[in-house]
Amino acid sequence: MLIKLFGIMDLLSALLLLLLTYGIGEMLAYFFAAYLLLKGLLFFGGINTFFDLAGGVLLILAAQGVYSLFYWVIILWLFQKGLFSLLG
């Protein structure tokens, strides 16, 4: 049950990161950034936590208006991780 909740939250984080490129959801980004940072710190140790921590930092930066090409890597990573959590 908890894995599915994490999957839904990862999908929403990826969607929000995508929407931030269009200026939608700046205030909500801080909640999801805190979620990703907290999850990355709690389950520290591995590539997944690196991408969670990077996703949290990039969500904060995107809410401030800073974007880069690396955002697409994080969007795709969070999307596939969330999808596999829901399917598995």
C-alpha positions as CSV (number, residue, x, y, z in Angstrom):
1,M,0.0,0.0,0.0
2,L,2.8,2.4,0.9
3,I,4.6,1.6,-2.4
4,K,1.5,2.5,-4.4
5,L,1.2,5.8,-2.5
6,F,4.9,6.5,-3.2
7,G,4.2,5.7,-6.9
8,I,1.3,8.1,-7.1
9,M,3.3,10.8,-5.4
10,D,6.2,10.2,-7.8
11,L,3.9,10.5,-10.8
12,L,2.4,13.7,-9.4
13,S,6.0,15.1,-8.8
14,A,6.9,14.3,-12.4
15,L,3.7,15.9,-13.7
16,L,4.3,19.0,-11.5
17,L,7.9,19.3,-12.7
18,L,6.6,19.2,-16.3
19,L,3.9,21.8,-15.5
20,L,6.4,24.1,-13.9
21,T,8.0,24.7,-17.3
22,Y,4.8,26.5,-18.2
23,G,4.5,28.4,-14.9
24,I,1.8,26.2,-13.3
25,G,2.0,25.0,-9.7
26,E,4.7,27.1,-8.1
27,M,3.3,26.9,-4.6
28,L,2.5,23.2,-4.8
29,A,6.1,22.5,-5.9
30,Y,7.5,23.1,-2.4
31,F,5.3,20.4,-0.9
32,F,6.4,17.8,-3.5
33,A,10.0,19.0,-3.2
34,A,9.8,18.4,0.6
35,Y,8.3,15.0,-0.1
36,L,11.1,14.0,-2.4
37,L,13.8,15.3,-0.2
38,L,12.4,13.6,2.9
39,K,12.0,10.3,1.0
40,G,15.5,10.6,-0.3
41,L,16.9,11.2,3.1
42,L,14.9,8.5,4.9
43,F,15.7,5.8,2.4
44,F,19.3,6.9,1.7
45,G,21.6,4.6,-0.2
46,G,21.3,3.9,-3.9
47,I,20.6,5.5,-7.2
48,N,16.9,5.9,-6.4
49,T,17.6,8.2,-3.5
50,F,20.0,10.3,-5.6
51,F,17.2,10.9,-8.1
52,D,14.8,11.6,-5.3
53,L,17.1,14.2,-3.8
54,A,17.9,15.7,-7.2
55,G,14.2,15.8,-8.0
56,G,13.5,17.7,-4.8
57,V,16.2,20.2,-5.5
58,L,15.1,20.7,-9.1
59,L,11.5,21.2,-8.0
60,I,12.6,24.0,-5.8
61,L,14.7,25.5,-8.6
62,A,11.9,25.1,-11.1
63,A,9.5,26.9,-8.7
64,Q,12.1,29.8,-8.7
65,G,12.2,29.8,-12.5
66,V,15.5,28.0,-13.1
67,Y,15.4,25.2,-15.8
68,S,17.9,22.9,-17.5
69,L,18.0,19.9,-19.8
70,F,18.5,17.6,-16.7
71,Y,14.9,18.2,-15.7
72,W,13.8,15.9,-18.5
73,V,15.9,13.1,-17.1
74,I,14.3,13.6,-13.6
75,I,10.8,13.8,-15.1
76,L,11.3,10.5,-17.0
77,W,12.9,8.8,-14.0
78,L,10.1,9.8,-11.6
79,F,7.4,8.9,-14.2
80,Q,8.8,5.4,-14.8
81,K,9.5,4.8,-11.1
82,G,6.0,5.8,-10.2
83,L,4.5,3.8,-13.0
84,F,6.5,0.7,-12.0
85,S,5.5,1.2,-8.4
86,L,1.8,1.1,-9.4
87,L,2.1,-1.8,-11.7
88,G,4.3,-4.0,-9.4
